Amino acid sequence: MSILIYTLVRGAEWRAAEAAGHYAGSADDTRDGFLHFSDATQLRASAAKHRAGEPDLVLVAVDPAALGPALRFEPASGGKRPGLFPHLYGVLPLAAVRAVTPLPLGADGLHCFPPEIAGG
């Protein structure tokens, strides 16, 4: 199995994706023209920057090998964050999803990630 990539999805948006058979992205994804993903080492910083304090999130783990050439690894917009980020230019087929995990908020207001996520 390849290394997984991750995206944070609002619960209502994920339930709609399950009904549709694919995830087309958030309003931010639509604005930017691609679905935003992170690897395990980037995930906590992405959550803190883009989804801080949001309840009812799910962590969607995806096999990048199942996405084909629509997946590209690119610098963050503005180049302010180091590293390359996975961007999917198309919808996320549910067949590429390996796990969906609720991401509750802890008493400190930060999301509680599963132990396999870097820094967990």
Secondary structure, DSSP 8 states (H G I E B T S, - for coil): ----EEEEEEHHHHHHHHHHTEE---HHHHHHTSEE-B-TTTHHHHHHHHSTT-SSEEEEEE-GGGTGGGEEEEE-GGG-S-SEEEEESS-EEGGGEEEEEEE-B-TTSSB---TTSTT-
